[in-house]
Amino acid sequence: MPLSIVTAPARNQIKKPAAVLRSRLAKDAEVMALLHENTVLRRQIARVRYVPADRRGSGAGQARG
């Protein structure tokens, strides 16, 4: 029997408690860091400004009359 078949369940049993036992403070800190990262990334993206030529193709799904 290959060793990986034996060790895979053991590794899964070790990983599960780590996720459960993680402190609420650590989870809150990670959420705050991700929110900050999202805010910073949003600031780096310029607003899209559409010109009339861009809007011509946006009615492709509309019925023509």
PDB file of N, CA, C, O and CB in Angstrom:
ATOM      1  N   MET A   1       0.853  -1.177   0.000  1.00  0.00           N
ATOM      2  CA  MET A   1       0.000   0.000   0.000  1.00  0.00           C
ATOM      3  C   MET A   1       0.898   1.239   0.000  1.00  0.00           C
ATOM      4  O   MET A   1       1.797   1.352   0.833  1.00  0.00           O
ATOM      5  CB  MET A   1      -0.970  -0.001   1.231  1.00  0.00           C
ATOM      6  N   PRO A   2       0.657   2.171  -0.932  1.00  0.00           N
ATOM      7  CA  PRO A   2       1.500   3.367  -0.987  1.00  0.00           C
ATOM      8  C   PRO A   2       1.380   4.190   0.291  1.00  0.00           C
ATOM      9  O   PRO A   2       0.332   4.225   0.937  1.00  0.00           O
ATOM     10  CB  PRO A   2       1.128   4.225  -2.197  1.00  0.00           C
ATOM     11  N   LEU A   3       2.452   4.832   0.626  1.00  0.00           N
ATOM     12  CA  LEU A   3       2.518   5.620   1.853  1.00  0.00           C
ATOM     13  C   LEU A   3       1.564   6.812   1.819  1.00  0.00           C
ATOM     14  O   LEU A   3       1.028   7.204   2.856  1.00  0.00           O
ATOM     15  CB  LEU A   3       3.940   6.104   2.083  1.00  0.00           C
ATOM     16  N   SER A   4       1.348   7.390   0.641  1.00  0.00           N
ATOM     17  CA  SER A   4       0.489   8.573   0.559  1.00  0.00           C
ATOM     18  C   SER A   4      -0.957   8.259   0.943  1.00  0.00           C
ATOM     19  O   SER A   4      -1.659   9.128   1.460  1.00  0.00           O
ATOM     20  CB  SER A   4       0.534   9.154  -0.850  1.00  0.00           C
ATOM     21  N   ILE A   5      -1.411   7.026   0.694  1.00  0.00           N
ATOM     22  CA  ILE A   5      -2.773   6.632   1.061  1.00  0.00           C
ATOM     23  C   ILE A   5      -2.916   6.599   2.581  1.00  0.00           C
ATOM     24  O   ILE A   5      -3.985   6.891   3.117  1.00  0.00           O
ATOM     25  CB  ILE A   5      -3.127   5.252   0.454  1.00  0.00           C
ATOM     26  N   VAL A   6      -1.855   6.247   3.257  1.00  0.00           N
ATOM     27  CA  VAL A   6      -1.883   6.163   4.716  1.00  0.00           C
ATOM     28  C   VAL A   6      -1.733   7.550   5.340  1.00  0.00           C
ATOM     29  O   VAL A   6      -2.398   7.860   6.329  1.00  0.00           O
ATOM     30  CB  VAL A   6      -0.770   5.229   5.222  1.00  0.00           C
ATOM     31  N   THR A   7      -0.866   8.381   4.769  1.00  0.00           N
ATOM     32  CA  THR A   7      -0.577   9.668   5.401  1.00  0.00           C
ATOM     33  C   THR A   7      -1.623  10.741   5.089  1.00  0.00           C
ATOM     34  O   THR A   7      -1.777  11.673   5.878  1.00  0.00           O
ATOM     35  CB  THR A   7       0.783  10.151   4.963  1.00  0.00           C
ATOM     36  N   ALA A   8      -2.345  10.646   3.972  1.00  0.00           N
ATOM     37  CA  ALA A   8      -3.338  11.671   3.612  1.00  0.00           C
ATOM     38  C   ALA A   8      -4.418  11.846   4.682  1.00  0.00           C
ATOM     39  O   ALA A   8      -4.702  12.980   5.066  1.00  0.00           O
ATOM     40  CB  ALA A   8      -3.994  11.313   2.283  1.00  0.00           C
ATOM     41  N   PRO A   9      -5.033  10.764   5.179  1.00  0.00           N
ATOM     42  CA  PRO A   9      -6.036  10.952   6.245  1.00  0.00           C
ATOM     43  C   PRO A   9      -5.438  11.548   7.520  1.00  0.00           C
ATOM     44  O   PRO A   9      -6.089  12.331   8.212  1.00  0.00           O
ATOM     45  CB  PRO A   9      -6.699   9.622   6.574  1.00  0.00           C
ATOM     46  N   ALA A  10      -4.214  11.176   7.820  1.00  0.00           N
ATOM     47  CA  ALA A  10      -3.569  11.717   9.017  1.00  0.00           C
ATOM     48  C   ALA A  10      -3.347  13.225   8.874  1.00  0.00           C
ATOM     49  O   ALA A  10      -3.567  13.982   9.820  1.00  0.00           O
ATOM     50  CB  ALA A  10      -2.224  11.000   9.278  1.00  0.00           C
ATOM     51  N   ARG A  11      -2.911  13.659   7.686  1.00  0.00           N
ATOM     52  CA  ARG A  11      -2.713  15.094   7.455  1.00  0.00           C
ATOM     53  C   ARG A  11      -4.025  15.853   7.564  1.00  0.00           C
ATOM     54  O   ARG A  11      -4.060  16.952   8.119  1.00  0.00           O
ATOM     55  CB  ARG A  11      -2.085  15.335   6.079  1.00  0.00           C
ATOM     56  N   ASN A  12      -5.109  15.279   7.040  1.00  0.00           N
ATOM     57  CA  ASN A  12      -6.413  15.940   7.125  1.00  0.00           C
ATOM     58  C   ASN A  12      -6.874  16.080   8.571  1.00  0.00           C
ATOM     59  O   ASN A  12      -7.491  17.083   8.928  1.00  0.00           O
ATOM     60  CB  ASN A  12      -7.455  15.164   6.321  1.00  0.00           C
ATOM     61  N   GLN A  13      -6.582  15.091   9.401  1.00  0.00           N
ATOM     62  CA  GLN A  13      -6.976  15.153  10.807  1.00  0.00           C
ATOM     63  C   GLN A  13      -6.195  16.226  11.559  1.00  0.00           C
ATOM     64  O   GLN A  13      -6.685  16.786  12.540  1.00  0.00           O
ATOM     65  CB  GLN A  13      -6.771  13.795  11.473  1.00  0.00           C
ATOM     66  N   ILE A  14      -4.998  16.505  11.103  1.00  0.00           N
ATOM     67  CA  ILE A  14      -4.181  17.536  11.747  1.00  0.00           C
ATOM     68  C   ILE A  14      -4.649  18.927  11.314  1.00  0.00           C
ATOM     69  O   ILE A  14      -4.653  19.852  12.126  1.00  0.00           O
ATOM     70  CB  ILE A  14      -2.681  17.339  11.404  1.00  0.00           C
ATOM     71  N   LYS A  15      -5.040  19.088  10.054  1.00  0.00           N
ATOM     72  CA  LYS A  15      -5.429  20.400   9.534  1.00  0.00           C
ATOM     73  C   LYS A  15      -6.772  20.874  10.075  1.00  0.00           C
ATOM     74  O   LYS A  15      -6.952  22.072  10.290  1.00  0.00           O
ATOM     75  CB  LYS A  15      -5.481  20.360   8.028  1.00  0.00           C
ATOM     76  N   LYS A  16      -7.706  19.979  10.295  1.00  0.00           N
ATOM     77  CA  LYS A  16      -9.045  20.370  10.731  1.00  0.00           C
ATOM     78  C   LYS A  16      -9.050  21.143  12.048  1.00  0.00           C
ATOM     79  O   LYS A  16      -9.647  22.218  12.104  1.00  0.00           O
ATOM     80  CB  LYS A  16      -9.907  19.147  10.870  1.00  0.00           C
ATOM     81  N   PRO A  17      -8.417  20.651  13.100  1.00  0.00           N
ATOM     82  CA  PRO A  17      -8.449  21.404  14.360  1.00  0.00           C
ATOM     83  C   PRO A  17      -7.787  22.777  14.260  1.00  0.00           C
ATOM     84  O   PRO A  17      -8.175  23.696  14.981  1.00  0.00           O
ATOM     85  CB  PRO A  17      -7.772  20.605  15.446  1.00  0.00           C
ATOM     86  N   ALA A  18      -6.819  22.931  13.398  1.00  0.00           N
ATOM     87  CA  ALA A  18      -6.145  24.221  13.261  1.00  0.00           C
ATOM     88  C   ALA A  18      -7.133  25.283  12.789  1.00  0.00           C
ATOM     89  O   ALA A  18      -7.092  26.418  13.265  1.00  0.00           O
ATOM     90  CB  ALA A  18      -4.957  24.115  12.278  1.00  0.00           C
ATOM     91  N   ALA A  19      -8.009  24.934  11.870  1.00  0.00           N
ATOM     92  CA  ALA A  19      -9.002  25.888  11.373  1.00  0.00           C
ATOM     93  C   ALA A  19     -10.056  26.185  12.433  1.00  0.00           C
ATOM     94  O   ALA A  19     -10.521  27.319  12.546  1.00  0.00           O
ATOM     95  CB  ALA A  19      -9.671  25.350  10.103  1.00  0.00           C
ATOM     96  N   VAL A  20     -10.431  25.187  13.198  1.00  0.00           N
ATOM     97  CA  VAL A  20     -11.455  25.362  14.220  1.00  0.00           C
ATOM     98  C   VAL A  20     -10.927  26.165  15.398  1.00  0.00           C
ATOM     99  O   VAL A  20     -11.643  26.994  15.960  1.00  0.00           O
ATOM    100  CB  VAL A  20     -11.965  24.008  14.696  1.00  0.00           C
ATOM    101  N   LEU A  21      -9.687  25.925  15.771  1.00  0.00           N
ATOM    102  CA  LEU A  21      -9.110  26.560  16.950  1.00  0.00           C
ATOM    103  C   LEU A  21      -8.578  27.967  16.685  1.00  0.00           C
ATOM    104  O   LEU A  21      -8.155  28.651  17.617  1.00  0.00           O
ATOM    105  CB  LEU A  21      -8.006  25.706  17.486  1.00  0.00           C
ATOM    106  N   ARG A  22      -8.593  28.395  15.459  1.00  0.00           N
ATOM    107  CA  ARG A  22      -8.087  29.722  15.132  1.00  0.00           C
ATOM    108  C   ARG A  22      -8.895  30.779  15.880  1.00  0.00           C
ATOM    109  O   ARG A  22     -10.125  30.739  15.893  1.00  0.00           O
ATOM    110  CB  ARG A  22      -8.142  29.972  13.605  1.00  0.00           C
ATOM    111  N   SER A  23      -8.210  31.699  16.487  1.00  0.00           N
ATOM    112  CA  SER A  23      -8.899  32.661  17.343  1.00  0.00           C
ATOM    113  C   SER A  23      -9.747  33.638  16.537  1.00  0.00           C
ATOM    114  O   SER A  23      -9.473  33.917  15.370  1.00  0.00           O
ATOM    115  CB  SER A  23      -7.893  33.425  18.182  1.00  0.00           C
ATOM    116  N   ARG A  24     -10.757  34.135  17.179  1.00  0.00           N
ATOM    117  CA  ARG A  24     -11.631  35.129  16.549  1.00  0.00           C
ATOM    118  C   ARG A  24     -10.842  36.397  16.234  1.00  0.00           C
ATOM    119  O   ARG A  24     -11.090  37.051  15.221  1.00  0.00           O
ATOM    120  CB  ARG A  24     -12.837  35.458  17.463  1.00  0.00           C
ATOM    121  N   LEU A  25      -9.902  36.739  17.092  1.00  0.00           N
ATOM    122  CA  LEU A  25      -9.080  37.926  16.876  1.00  0.00           C
ATOM    123  C   LEU A  25      -8.252  37.787  15.598  1.00  0.00           C
ATOM    124  O   LEU A  25      -8.101  38.753  14.851  1.00  0.00           O
ATOM    125  CB  LEU A  25      -8.160  38.166  18.083  1.00  0.00           C
ATOM    126  N   ALA A  26      -7.715  36.591  15.342  1.00  0.00           N
ATOM    127  CA  ALA A  26      -6.927  36.363  14.138  1.00  0.00           C
ATOM    128  C   ALA A  26      -7.809  36.473  12.892  1.00  0.00           C
ATOM    129  O   ALA A  26      -7.385  37.016  11.872  1.00  0.00           O
ATOM    130  CB  ALA A  26      -6.246  34.982  14.195  1.00  0.00           C
ATOM    131  N   LYS A  27      -9.029  35.959  12.982  1.00  0.00           N
ATOM    132  CA  LYS A  27      -9.955  36.051  11.850  1.00  0.00           C
ATOM    133  C   LYS A  27     -10.329  37.510  11.584  1.00  0.00           C
ATOM    134  O   LYS A  27     -10.364  37.945  10.433  1.00  0.00           O
ATOM    135  CB  LYS A  27     -11.228  35.211  12.119  1.00  0.00           C
ATOM    136  N   ASP A  28     -10.608  38.262  12.648  1.00  0.00           N
ATOM    137  CA  ASP A  28     -10.951  39.672  12.498  1.00  0.00           C
ATOM    138  C   ASP A  28      -9.795  40.460  11.892  1.00  0.00           C
ATOM    139  O   ASP A  28     -10.006  41.340  11.057  1.00  0.00           O
ATOM    140  CB  ASP A  28     -11.341  40.269  13.848  1.00  0.00           C
ATOM    141  N   ALA A  29      -8.572  40.140  12.317  1.00  0.00           N
ATOM    142  CA  ALA A  29      -7.397  40.825  11.775  1.00  0.00           C
ATOM    143  C   ALA A  29      -7.244  40.530  10.284  1.00  0.00           C
ATOM    144  O   ALA A  29      -6.902  41.425   9.510  1.00  0.00           O
ATOM    145  CB  ALA A  29      -6.125  40.401  12.536  1.00  0.00           C
ATOM    146  N   GLU A  30      -7.490  39.306   9.881  1.00  0.00           N
ATOM    147  CA  GLU A  30      -7.382  38.955   8.469  1.00  0.00           C
ATOM    148  C   GLU A  30      -8.444  39.676   7.647  1.00  0.00           C
ATOM    149  O   GLU A  30      -8.155  40.161   6.553  1.00  0.00           O
ATOM    150  CB  GLU A  30      -7.508  37.441   8.283  1.00  0.00           C
ATOM    151  N   VAL A  31      -9.664  39.750   8.160  1.00  0.00           N
ATOM    152  CA  VAL A  31     -10.733  40.446   7.456  1.00  0.00           C
ATOM    153  C   VAL A  31     -10.380  41.925   7.298  1.00  0.00           C
ATOM    154  O   VAL A  31     -10.571  42.498   6.225  1.00  0.00           O
ATOM    155  CB  VAL A  31     -12.073  40.285   8.207  1.00  0.00           C
ATOM    156  N   MET A  32      -9.866  42.544   8.365  1.00  0.00           N
ATOM    157  CA  MET A  32      -9.477  43.957   8.290  1.00  0.00           C
ATOM    158  C   MET A  32      -8.373  44.169   7.259  1.00  0.00           C
ATOM    159  O   MET A  32      -8.402  45.150   6.516  1.00  0.00           O
ATOM    160  CB  MET A  32      -9.013  44.459   9.665  1.00  0.00           C
ATOM    161  N   ALA A  33      -7.410  43.268   7.207  1.00  0.00           N
ATOM    162  CA  ALA A  33      -6.316  43.381   6.238  1.00  0.00           C
ATOM    163  C   ALA A  33      -6.836  43.252   4.814  1.00  0.00           C
ATOM    164  O   ALA A  33      -6.401  43.984   3.925  1.00  0.00           O
ATOM    165  CB  ALA A  33      -5.247  42.312   6.506  1.00  0.00           C
ATOM    166  N   LEU A  34      -7.767  42.324   4.591  1.00  0.00           N
ATOM    167  CA  LEU A  34      -8.325  42.150   3.258  1.00  0.00           C
ATOM    168  C   LEU A  34      -9.182  43.344   2.832  1.00  0.00           C
ATOM    169  O   LEU A  34      -9.166  43.732   1.664  1.00  0.00           O
ATOM    170  CB  LEU A  34      -9.150  40.878   3.205  1.00  0.00           C
ATOM    171  N   LEU A  35      -9.927  43.925   3.770  1.00  0.00           N
ATOM    172  CA  LEU A  35     -10.711  45.114   3.465  1.00  0.00           C
ATOM    173  C   LEU A  35      -9.799  46.283   3.088  1.00  0.00           C
ATOM    174  O   LEU A  35     -10.091  47.035   2.158  1.00  0.00           O
ATOM    175  CB  LEU A  35     -11.597  45.492   4.662  1.00  0.00           C
ATOM    176  N   HIS A  36      -8.701  46.424   3.816  1.00  0.00           N
ATOM    177  CA  HIS A  36      -7.748  47.493   3.520  1.00  0.00           C
ATOM    178  C   HIS A  36      -7.126  47.278   2.139  1.00  0.00           C
ATOM    179  O   HIS A  36      -6.987  48.221   1.360  1.00  0.00           O
ATOM    180  CB  HIS A  36      -6.645  47.556   4.605  1.00  0.00           C
ATOM    181  N   GLU A  37      -6.758  46.043   1.846  1.00  0.00           N
ATOM    182  CA  GLU A  37      -6.175  45.729   0.541  1.00  0.00           C
ATOM    183  C   GLU A  37      -7.165  46.057  -0.583  1.00  0.00           C
ATOM    184  O   GLU A  37      -6.782  46.609  -1.614  1.00  0.00           O
ATOM    185  CB  GLU A  37      -5.762  44.238   0.477  1.00  0.00           C
ATOM    186  N   ASN A  38      -8.421  45.717  -0.376  1.00  0.00           N
ATOM    187  CA  ASN A  38      -9.457  45.999  -1.361  1.00  0.00           C
ATOM    188  C   ASN A  38      -9.593  47.506  -1.577  1.00  0.00           C
ATOM    189  O   ASN A  38      -9.722  47.959  -2.714  1.00  0.00           O
ATOM    190  CB  ASN A  38     -10.802  45.396  -0.916  1.00  0.00           C
ATOM    191  N   THR A  39      -9.564  48.279  -0.500  1.00  0.00           N
ATOM    192  CA  THR A  39      -9.669  49.731  -0.601  1.00  0.00           C
ATOM    193  C   THR A  39      -8.504  50.312  -1.387  1.00  0.00           C
ATOM    194  O   THR A  39      -8.696  51.178  -2.240  1.00  0.00           O
ATOM    195  CB  THR A  39      -9.728  50.358   0.787  1.00  0.00           C
ATOM    196  N   VAL A  40      -7.307  49.841  -1.104  1.00  0.00           N
ATOM    197  CA  VAL A  40      -6.119  50.329  -1.795  1.00  0.00           C
ATOM    198  C   VAL A  40      -6.195  49.996  -3.280  1.00  0.00           C
ATOM    199  O   VAL A  40      -5.879  50.840  -4.118  1.00  0.00           O
ATOM    200  CB  VAL A  40      -4.846  49.728  -1.175  1.00  0.00           C
ATOM    201  N   LEU A  41      -6.605  48.791  -3.613  1.00  0.00           N
ATOM    202  CA  LEU A  41      -6.697  48.390  -5.015  1.00  0.00           C
ATOM    203  C   LEU A  41      -7.759  49.198  -5.755  1.00  0.00           C
ATOM    204  O   LEU A  41      -7.571  49.542  -6.922  1.00  0.00           O
ATOM    205  CB  LEU A  41      -7.008  46.900  -5.120  1.00  0.00           C
ATOM    206  N   ARG A  42      -8.861  49.500  -5.094  1.00  0.00           N
ATOM    207  CA  ARG A  42      -9.906  50.297  -5.738  1.00  0.00           C
ATOM    208  C   ARG A  42      -9.417  51.704  -6.045  1.00  0.00           C
ATOM    209  O   ARG A  42      -9.812  52.288  -7.054  1.00  0.00           O
ATOM    210  CB  ARG A  42     -11.149  50.360  -4.853  1.00  0.00           C
ATOM    211  N   ARG A  43      -8.561  52.257  -5.188  1.00  0.00           N
ATOM    212  CA  ARG A  43      -8.026  53.597  -5.432  1.00  0.00           C
ATOM    213  C   ARG A  43      -7.112  53.626  -6.644  1.00  0.00           C
ATOM    214  O   ARG A  43      -6.981  54.660  -7.299  1.00  0.00           O
ATOM    215  CB  ARG A  43      -7.274  54.094  -4.211  1.00  0.00           C
ATOM    216  N   GLN A  44      -6.480  52.502  -6.947  1.00  0.00           N
ATOM    217  CA  GLN A  44      -5.527  52.456  -8.049  1.00  0.00           C
ATOM    218  C   GLN A  44      -6.203  52.363  -9.413  1.00  0.00           C
ATOM    219  O   GLN A  44      -5.574  52.631 -10.437  1.00  0.00           O
ATOM    220  CB  GLN A  44      -4.596  51.288  -7.868  1.00  0.00           C
ATOM    221  N   ILE A  45      -7.469  51.988  -9.434  1.00  0.00           N
ATOM    222  CA  ILE A  45      -8.186  51.818 -10.692  1.00  0.00           C
ATOM    223  C   ILE A  45      -8.897  53.120 -11.035  1.00  0.00           C
ATOM    224  O   ILE A  45      -9.665  53.647 -10.230  1.00  0.00           O
ATOM    225  CB  ILE A  45      -9.199  50.640 -10.605  1.00  0.00           C
ATOM    226  N   ALA A  46      -8.640  53.631 -12.219  1.00  0.00           N
ATOM    227  CA  ALA A  46      -9.294  54.863 -12.665  1.00  0.00           C
ATOM    228  C   ALA A  46     -10.739  54.564 -13.058  1.00  0.00           C
ATOM    229  O   ALA A  46     -11.057  53.465 -13.512  1.00  0.00           O
ATOM    230  CB  ALA A  46      -8.525  55.498 -13.858  1.00  0.00           C
ATOM    231  N   ARG A  47     -11.598  55.548 -12.876  1.00  0.00           N
ATOM    232  CA  ARG A  47     -12.994  55.400 -13.276  1.00  0.00           C
ATOM    233  C   ARG A  47     -13.081  55.284 -14.793  1.00  0.00           C
ATOM    234  O   ARG A  47     -12.343  55.948 -15.522  1.00  0.00           O
ATOM    235  CB  ARG A  47     -13.844  56.592 -12.770  1.00  0.00           C
ATOM    236  N   VAL A  48     -13.973  54.450 -15.250  1.00  0.00           N
ATOM    237  CA  VAL A  48     -14.176  54.285 -16.686  1.00  0.00           C
ATOM    238  C   VAL A  48     -15.083  55.418 -17.152  1.00  0.00           C
ATOM    239  O   VAL A  48     -16.154  55.639 -16.587  1.00  0.00           O
ATOM    240  CB  VAL A  48     -14.795  52.874 -17.029  1.00  0.00           C
ATOM    241  N   ARG A  49     -14.656  56.121 -18.168  1.00  0.00           N
ATOM    242  CA  ARG A  49     -15.470  57.202 -18.737  1.00  0.00           C
ATOM    243  C   ARG A  49     -15.882  56.784 -20.151  1.00  0.00           C
ATOM    244  O   ARG A  49     -15.044  56.619 -21.038  1.00  0.00           O
ATOM    245  CB  ARG A  49     -14.680  58.575 -18.754  1.00  0.00           C
ATOM    246  N   TYR A  50     -17.166  56.621 -20.331  1.00  0.00           N
ATOM    247  CA  TYR A  50     -17.671  56.193 -21.629  1.00  0.00           C
ATOM    248  C   TYR A  50     -17.882  57.402 -22.533  1.00  0.00           C
ATOM    249  O   TYR A  50     -18.312  58.464 -22.084  1.00  0.00           O
ATOM    250  CB  TYR A  50     -18.982  55.403 -21.469  1.00  0.00           C
ATOM    251  N   VAL A  51     -17.579  57.225 -23.780  1.00  0.00           N
ATOM    252  CA  VAL A  51     -17.857  58.245 -24.792  1.00  0.00           C
ATOM    253  C   VAL A  51     -18.975  57.696 -25.678  1.00  0.00           C
ATOM    254  O   VAL A  51     -19.223  56.490 -25.673  1.00  0.00           O
ATOM    255  CB  VAL A  51     -16.558  58.606 -25.641  1.00  0.00           C
ATOM    256  N   PRO A  52     -19.652  58.559 -26.439  1.00  0.00           N
ATOM    257  CA  PRO A  52     -20.767  58.070 -27.259  1.00  0.00           C
ATOM    258  C   PRO A  52     -20.421  56.877 -28.152  1.00  0.00           C
ATOM    259  O   PRO A  52     -21.274  56.021 -28.386  1.00  0.00           O
ATOM    260  CB  PRO A  52     -21.272  59.183 -28.116  1.00  0.00           C
ATOM    261  N   ALA A  53     -19.206  56.806 -28.646  1.00  0.00           N
ATOM    262  CA  ALA A  53     -18.826  55.677 -29.504  1.00  0.00           C
ATOM    263  C   ALA A  53     -18.861  54.354 -28.729  1.00  0.00           C
ATOM    264  O   ALA A  53     -19.146  53.307 -29.311  1.00  0.00           O
ATOM    265  CB  ALA A  53     -17.420  55.905 -30.093  1.00  0.00           C
ATOM    266  N   ASP A  54     -18.577  54.393 -27.432  1.00  0.00           N
ATOM    267  CA  ASP A  54     -18.614  53.186 -26.617  1.00  0.00           C
ATOM    268  C   ASP A  54     -20.045  52.715 -26.406  1.00  0.00           C
ATOM    269  O   ASP A  54     -20.295  51.517 -26.273  1.00  0.00           O
ATOM    270  CB  ASP A  54     -17.935  53.429 -25.272  1.00  0.00           C
ATOM    271  N   ARG A  55     -20.966  53.636 -26.375  1.00  0.00           N
ATOM    272  CA  ARG A  55     -22.355  53.288 -26.064  1.00  0.00           C
ATOM    273  C   ARG A  55     -23.092  52.687 -27.257  1.00  0.00           C
ATOM    274  O   ARG A  55     -24.132  52.053 -27.077  1.00  0.00           O
ATOM    275  CB  ARG A  55     -23.097  54.516 -25.579  1.00  0.00           C
ATOM    276  N   ARG A  56     -22.582  52.870 -28.453  1.00  0.00           N
ATOM    277  CA  ARG A  56     -23.253  52.333 -29.641  1.00  0.00           C
ATOM    278  C   ARG A  56     -23.431  50.824 -29.564  1.00  0.00           C
ATOM    279  O   ARG A  56     -24.507  50.316 -29.879  1.00  0.00           O
ATOM    280  CB  ARG A  56     -22.469  52.690 -30.892  1.00  0.00           C
ATOM    281  N   GLY A  57     -22.412  50.110 -29.158  1.00  0.00           N
ATOM    282  CA  GLY A  57     -22.467  48.648 -29.124  1.00  0.00           C
ATOM    283  C   GLY A  57     -23.197  48.096 -27.931  1.00  0.00           C
ATOM    284  O   GLY A  57     -23.471  46.896 -27.891  1.00  0.00           O
ATOM    285  N   SER A  58     -23.533  48.937 -26.932  1.00  0.00           N
ATOM    286  CA  SER A  58     -24.150  48.414 -25.719  1.00  0.00           C
ATOM    287  C   SER A  58     -25.610  48.026 -25.926  1.00  0.00           C
ATOM    288  O   SER A  58     -26.176  47.335 -25.079  1.00  0.00           O
ATOM    289  CB  SER A  58     -24.049  49.434 -24.613  1.00  0.00           C
ATOM    290  N   GLY A  59     -26.232  48.443 -27.013  1.00  0.00           N
ATOM    291  CA  GLY A  59     -27.630  48.101 -27.251  1.00  0.00           C
ATOM    292  C   GLY A  59     -27.792  46.869 -28.108  1.00  0.00           C
ATOM    293  O   GLY A  59     -28.847  46.687 -28.715  1.00  0.00           O
ATOM    294  N   ALA A  60     -26.804  46.029 -28.180  1.00  0.00           N
ATOM    295  CA  ALA A  60     -26.836  44.854 -29.043  1.00  0.00           C
ATOM    296  C   ALA A  60     -27.983  43.908 -28.695  1.00  0.00           C
ATOM    297  O   ALA A  60     -28.551  43.274 -29.584  1.00  0.00           O
ATOM    298  CB  ALA A  60     -25.519  44.114 -28.954  1.00  0.00           C
ATOM    299  N   GLY A  61     -28.328  43.806 -27.419  1.00  0.00           N
ATOM    300  CA  GLY A  61     -29.381  42.887 -27.015  1.00  0.00           C
ATOM    301  C   GLY A  61     -30.773  43.482 -27.106  1.00  0.00           C
ATOM    302  O   GLY A  61     -31.755  42.784 -26.855  1.00  0.00           O
ATOM    303  N   GLN A  62     -30.880  44.744 -27.455  1.00  0.00           N
ATOM    304  CA  GLN A  62     -32.179  45.405 -27.509  1.00  0.00           C
ATOM    305  C   GLN A  62     -32.834  45.178 -28.874  1.00  0.00           C
ATOM    306  O   GLN A  62     -32.163  44.999 -29.891  1.00  0.00           O
ATOM    307  CB  GLN A  62     -32.030  46.916 -27.227  1.00  0.00           C
ATOM    308  N   ALA A  63     -34.168  45.194 -28.855  1.00  0.00           N
ATOM    309  CA  ALA A  63     -34.919  45.041 -30.115  1.00  0.00           C
ATOM    310  C   ALA A  63     -34.758  46.288 -30.970  1.00  0.00           C
ATOM    311  O   ALA A  63     -34.744  47.414 -30.473  1.00  0.00           O
ATOM    312  CB  ALA A  63     -36.425  44.773 -29.836  1.00  0.00           C
ATOM    313  N   ARG A  64     -34.639  46.058 -32.236  1.00  0.00           N
ATOM    314  CA  ARG A  64     -34.480  47.199 -33.152  1.00  0.00           C
ATOM    315  C   ARG A  64     -35.872  47.618 -33.655  1.00  0.00           C
ATOM    316  O   ARG A  64     -36.746  46.784 -33.894  1.00  0.00           O
ATOM    317  CB  ARG A  64     -33.525  46.830 -34.365  1.00  0.00           C
ATOM    318  N   GLY A  65     -36.041  48.910 -33.804  1.00  0.00           N
ATOM    319  CA  GLY A  65     -37.363  49.370 -34.196  1.00  0.00           C
ATOM    320  C   GLY A  65     -37.393  50.219 -35.406  1.00  0.00           C
ATOM    321  O   GLY A  65     -38.463  50.662 -35.823  1.00  0.00           O
TER     322      GLY A  65
END
